[in-house]
Amino acid sequence: MCEYTYENGQKCRLKPVEGSKYCPLHIPYDEGERLLGEEIKKVKEEAFLRRLKAGQTYFEGVYLYDVKISDFRAEKSIVFKNSRVKTILFDSANVPGITFYNSRVGRLVVFGSELGTFLLHGSHVFGLNLLRVRFSNSVYVRNSSVRYLMINSTEYVGGGEKWEEEYGEKRAVGRIELSGLENVRRIGINVRYPLMRKILEEHGIRPSSSSERSVKATSLIMRDIQFDRAARFKRQVRLSIRRFHGNLVLENLDIFGHAEILASWLKNPEFVHTRVMGNMIFRRVSFNGDFAWNSTVLPNIPVELSVEGFVEVEGCRFNSHRAAEVLYRLARISWERNGDFERADRYYYLEMVEKRQSRLAGRRRGIKRLFLKMEALFEWLFADLTCKYGTDWKRPILIWLGAVNVFFPLLFFLTKSVEGLSGSMSFLDYEYFSVVTATTLGYGDYHPIGVGRVIASVEALFGMFMWAVFLTVFARRYMR
């Protein structure tokens, strides 16, 4: 019999390879290659598939090269413990679970399969890929060394228990949890990975791009992850989340590089002790927070999420104006800190608009709500319309020119409310009087009568106000 002894004290009962004391599954790589050369790869694969077909799903201490498990159904989980595998591919598997414990795997691919639970614990994996996987419990990648981790078109399909929710807790099922990882070079959710297609085609699988879909889970939790701090990775995107649907939690992350969240639907996202040394990009993201999230988590995001580079918030949607205000403020501060005041002004304007809308979205009723509406109208008229909260110096000039050269002269012309030294008044005379009034020169050759006095008074105040606005905005933009 094989001399390999399991952790429970029993020995392997398989027949050893001729010239060795170990069976095909337990014989180490170097010894097997010395005895059988390249033939050892085929011998190991055939022995493994034979045991799998016989109903064995627990493999401890095995050494495998390239293994493909295709169209496999089982009532028990497939478990690898204390094992060494070069490449293993699950294609169209339907099993209660896949577990790798204290193992070393070069490339681990799960494609087009249905699982209960996926668990990777205490292992070393170079490339982990979950592609088009449907799981009914959870996906756990814990306390392991994973260089590249890609999860594409994977979704939670199970019902799970709801007892935790009844007591106000988060659901324990339906989650994708990545925690305690080290030496990570990249984590990608629904990222393009050309090498993956090549790997699948090498194993006879031709995936169609039409089947791509969002990654859906009750929660995507990334906690206590250490990224590879080699200098050559500093300029790369280290964390990429695309088309994810569910709750996102980033906790105790120190991302040595850039991070991006694109085209996703996030419910109550949390950022706890998260530091990004590069840029943080939110693009086409829908933020959906409930009342508790807006009251407790949202105010702490600017403190908990630290970004040394730039923060971009582009094409995003928010179910509350308060959330938009906080995210735009975070972006504005990052661009100000890095000296790009033009981009900072853009986010400042968006922040102020959302802040105004947030006040209107309150639950006040009666006279208080009326005063809030009047205040918002006044703010929109004198702060937003005139100069976009001090960020646009061109707008006050255009408004001044349009009002003084067209609007007010037209009012004077229609009301015939200006008299001068000459008996007849042309439109150019009215325009001249409008410019003199707006600049408060008052030469005295023309004067208003009747309703023209009211119009002239309003224009004088308007002209003084707009010049003050222009000087303030111009000085703010070009002299800071």
PEGILIN-V917435 format. One record per helix or strand. SS is the DSSP state (H for helix, E for strand). FROM is the first residue (numbers start at 1). TO is the last residue. If there is no record, write none. Layout:
SS/FROM/TO
SS/FROM/TO
This chain:
E/5/5
E/11/11
E/16/16
E/23/23
H/29/36
H/39/53
E/58/60
E/63/70
E/73/73
E/78/81
E/84/91
E/94/101
E/104/111
E/114/121
E/124/131
E/134/142
E/145/152
E/155/156
H/163/166
E/175/179
E/182/182
E/184/184
E/186/189
H/194/202
H/209/211
E/215/227
H/231/233
E/237/242
E/244/255
E/258/262
E/265/267
E/270/276
E/280/283
E/286/288
H/291/304
E/305/307
E/311/314
E/317/318
H/321/337
H/341/360
H/367/387
H/393/415
E/418/420
H/427/438
E/446/448
H/451/478
